[in-house]
Amino acid sequence: MSLHTSLKTGGPADLFAIPEDTEDLRDLLSWLAQRNIPWMPIGRGYNLLVRDKGIRGAVISLENFNHINRIEGTLIKAEAGVENLSVVRFAQKIGLGGIGFISGIPGTVGGAIKMNAGAYGEGILEMTDHLTLLRDGSIRDYRMEELDYGYRHLKLQDGDIVLAATFRLLERDPQATEEEIRKDLELRRSKHNVGFPSAGSFFKNPQGQAAWRLIDAAGMRGVKVGGAQVSEVHSNFMVNSGGATAQDFMELAALVIKAVQATSGVTLEAEVRIVGEV
């Protein structure tokens, strides 16, 4: 899985499948169910730490679910495998906006939806009208009021797959959106250009606080375990400085949590999704 994650770590999966479309995905899930093979979906592996023993069962990549279209008015529908910036650009071309804050967040719509990705106090689910889910073999649209979500989380049923999100956007001058994109990308280049493979922010921001400030105050900036390091550039980023294992990241994360707890009394929670065989 080191080939399929932004951290460039992780052991092998038993199977790695890339379905072409919804029907192909359904056929794959049926085939796996008949053989009692567990599975998990991924996008481009940006917010994922796979343990070193890998993943037993199948990993399903939704990278071919990459279509965007306008539904009507201010509604646009983006499939789970669409890159975040591509959604912003598509909306910009038709005079819609309001989601410029995801421009610089690496990854795809599916991942952004599952963690309610956002910045500057905004989250993508607040701009979402409904989600298209594959649930128990059936495809259905679920309005956001039917779902449980909040800061950096969306609670779904086990086995749910996010196929697409329909966003309700705002009418916006394309030049205004261009300025939002420029500012967001410049800010992220200046603050998040960590120079090594990473998964973005490793920990959630505690209520009313910035995780990076707490990590700095605990003296953890630059600390290394093996090839894993708390970034010198942004201390809520953990980077693969070369040859890092998932275990390196797990041990480093534990050290950061312990240090922050000792200095501030706050217990940090991982924002990165940690999966695989222990």
C-alpha positions in Angstrom: 0.0 0.0 0.0 3.0 2.3 0.1 2.4 2.8 -3.6 -1.2 4.0 -3.0 -0.8 6.3 0.0 0.6 9.8 0.3 2.7 8.8 3.3 4.5 6.1 1.2 4.2 3.5 3.9 2.1 0.4 4.5 2.2 -3.3 3.9 0.4 -5.2 1.1 -3.3 -5.7 0.6 -4.4 -9.2 -0.4 -6.3 -7.7 -3.4 -6.4 -4.2 -5.0 -9.3 -3.5 -7.3 -10.2 -0.6 -9.5 -13.9 -0.9 -10.6 -14.8 0.9 -13.8 -18.2 2.1 -12.8 -21.1 1.5 -10.4 -22.2 -1.8 -12.0 -18.6 -3.1 -11.9 -18.4 -2.1 -8.3 -21.6 -3.9 -7.4 -20.3 -7.0 -9.3 -17.1 -6.8 -7.3 -18.8 -6.5 -4.0 -21.0 -9.5 -4.8 -18.0 -11.5 -5.8 -16.2 -10.6 -2.5 -19.4 -11.4 -0.5 -19.7 -14.8 -2.0 -16.1 -15.6 -0.8 -16.4 -13.8 2.6 -13.6 -11.5 1.7 -13.6 -8.2 3.7 -13.0 -5.0 1.8 -12.4 -1.3 2.2 -12.7 1.7 -0.2 -10.1 4.3 -0.7 -9.6 7.4 -2.9 -6.1 8.5 -3.6 -4.8 7.5 -0.1 -4.1 11.0 1.1 -5.5 10.7 4.6 -4.5 7.2 5.2 -1.9 5.4 7.3 -1.7 1.7 6.5 0.0 -0.5 9.1 3.1 -2.5 8.1 1.4 -5.9 8.0 -0.9 -4.5 5.4 -4.6 -5.1 4.8 -6.3 -8.5 4.8 -8.9 -8.6 2.1 -9.6 -6.2 -0.8 -8.8 -2.5 -1.2 -11.2 -0.9 -3.6 -10.0 2.2 -5.4 -12.7 4.6 -6.6 -10.3 6.5 -8.8 -12.4 5.9 -11.9 -15.4 7.6 -10.3 -14.3 10.9 -11.6 -17.2 12.7 -13.3 -18.7 16.1 -12.5 -21.9 17.6 -13.9 -24.3 20.4 -13.2 -27.7 19.2 -12.0 -29.7 22.4 -12.1 -29.4 25.9 -10.8 -26.6 26.0 -8.2 -26.4 22.2 -7.8 -23.4 20.3 -9.1 -22.7 16.6 -8.6 -19.1 15.3 -8.2 -18.2 11.6 -8.0 -16.1 10.3 -5.2 -12.9 10.1 -7.2 -12.8 13.7 -8.4 -9.9 15.8 -7.2 -10.9 18.6 -4.8 -9.5 21.4 -6.9 -11.2 20.0 -10.0 -14.6 20.5 -8.3 -13.7 24.1 -7.5 -12.6 24.7 -11.0 -15.7 23.1 -12.6 -17.9 25.3 -10.5 -15.9 28.4 -11.3 -16.4 27.9 -15.0 -20.2 28.1 -14.6 -20.2 31.0 -12.2 -20.6 29.1 -9.0 -18.5 29.1 -5.8 -18.4 28.9 -2.1 -16.0 25.9 -1.8 -12.7 27.6 -2.6 -11.5 26.6 0.8 -10.9 23.0 -0.4 -8.7 24.1 -3.3 -5.5 23.3 -1.6 -6.6 20.2 0.3 -5.0 17.2 -1.5 -7.3 14.3 -2.2 -10.7 13.5 -3.6 -14.3 14.3 -3.0 -14.9 10.9 -1.3 -12.2 11.5 1.2 -13.2 15.1 1.8 -16.8 14.1 2.5 -15.9 11.3 4.9 -13.8 13.6 7.1 -15.8 16.8 6.4 -12.7 18.4 5.1 -12.4 22.2 5.5 -10.4 25.2 6.5 -10.9 28.6 8.0 -13.9 27.4 10.1 -15.7 26.0 7.1 -16.5 22.3 6.2 -17.4 20.8 2.9 -20.6 19.1 4.3 -22.1 22.5 5.1 -22.1 23.1 1.3 -23.5 19.7 0.5 -27.1 19.2 -0.4 -27.1 15.4 -0.4 -24.8 12.3 -0.8 -25.2 9.4 -3.1 -24.4 6.2 -1.1 -24.2 2.6 -2.0 -25.8 0.9 1.1 -26.6 -2.8 1.3 -26.5 -3.1 -2.4 -28.8 -0.2 -3.1 -27.9 3.2 -4.4 -29.9 6.1 -2.8 -29.5 9.8 -2.2 -29.4 10.9 1.4 -30.0 14.5 2.3 -27.7 16.0 4.9 -30.4 16.3 7.5 -30.7 12.5 7.4 -27.0 12.1 8.3 -24.9 12.6 11.5 -22.0 14.9 10.8 -19.9 17.6 12.5 -16.4 18.9 12.8 -14.1 16.6 10.8 -16.5 13.6 10.8 -19.4 12.0 9.1 -21.0 9.0 10.6 -22.1 6.4 8.1 -23.2 2.8 8.5 -20.6 0.0 8.2 -20.3 -1.0 4.5 -21.5 2.4 3.1 -19.7 3.7 0.1 -19.8 7.3 -0.9 -20.3 7.4 -4.6 -20.9 11.1 -5.1 -21.8 14.4 -3.4 -24.2 17.0 -4.7 -23.1 20.5 -3.6 -25.5 23.5 -3.3 -23.2 26.4 -4.2 -23.5 30.1 -4.5 -23.5 32.3 -7.6 -20.1 33.8 -7.7 -18.0 35.8 -10.1 -15.3 33.5 -11.5 -12.6 36.1 -10.8 -13.6 36.1 -7.1 -13.3 32.4 -7.0 -9.9 32.7 -8.8 -8.7 35.0 -6.0 -9.9 32.5 -3.4 -8.0 29.7 -5.1 -4.9 31.8 -5.4 -4.9 32.8 -1.8 -5.6 29.2 -0.6 -2.9 27.7 -2.7 -0.4 30.4 -1.8 -1.1 30.0 1.9 -0.7 26.2 1.7 2.5 26.5 -0.3 4.0 28.8 2.3 2.8 26.9 5.4 2.3 23.4 4.2 5.1 22.9 1.8 6.8 20.4 4.1 9.1 18.9 1.5 8.5 15.2 2.3 5.6 12.8 1.8 2.8 13.5 4.4 -0.9 13.0 5.0 -1.7 16.6 5.7 -2.7 17.5 9.3 -2.1 14.4 11.4 -4.3 15.5 14.4 -7.6 17.1 14.7 -7.7 20.6 16.1 -9.2 20.5 19.6 -12.1 22.8 20.3 -10.9 26.4 20.1 -7.3 25.4 19.8 -4.7 24.7 17.1 -3.1 21.3 17.3 0.2 22.6 15.9 0.5 25.2 18.6 0.0 22.5 21.3 2.6 20.3 19.6 5.1 23.2 19.4 4.5 24.1 23.1 5.3 20.4 23.9 8.6 20.8 22.2 7.9 18.2 19.6 8.6 20.1 16.4 11.3 18.2 14.4 11.3 15.1 16.7 11.9 11.8 14.8 11.3 8.2 15.2 13.0 6.2 12.5 12.1 7.8 9.2 9.0 9.5 10.6 9.3 13.1 11.7 7.2 15.9 13.1 7.7 18.5 10.3 10.1 21.4 10.9 7.8 23.5 8.7 4.4 22.7 10.2 4.3 20.7 13.4 0.8 19.1 12.8 2.3 17.4 9.8 4.2 14.2 10.2 6.4 13.4 7.3 8.3 10.5 5.8 11.8 11.8 5.8 13.0 8.6 4.2 12.3 4.9 4.7 9.7 5.4 7.4 7.5 2.5 8.4 4.0 2.8 9.7 5.2 1.7 13.1 7.6 4.7 13.1 4.5 6.9 12.6 2.5 5.1 15.2 5.3 5.5 17.8 5.9 9.1 16.9 2.2 9.9 17.2 2.1 8.3 20.6 5.0 10.4 21.8 3.3 13.6 20.5 0.0 12.7 22.2 1.8 12.0 25.5 3.9 15.2 25.3 0.8 17.4 24.6 -1.2 15.7 27.3 1.6 16.4 29.8 2.1 20.1 28.8 -1.4 21.2 28.1 -3.8 18.6 29.5 -5.3 18.1 26.0 -5.6 14.7 24.4 -5.0 14.9 20.6 -7.0 12.7 18.3 -5.7 11.5 14.9 -7.3 13.1 11.9 -5.5 10.6 9.7 -7.3 7.3 9.2 -5.3 4.4 10.5 -6.0 1.0 9.0 -4.5 -2.5 8.5 -3.4 -5.5 10.4 -1.8 -4.9 13.8 
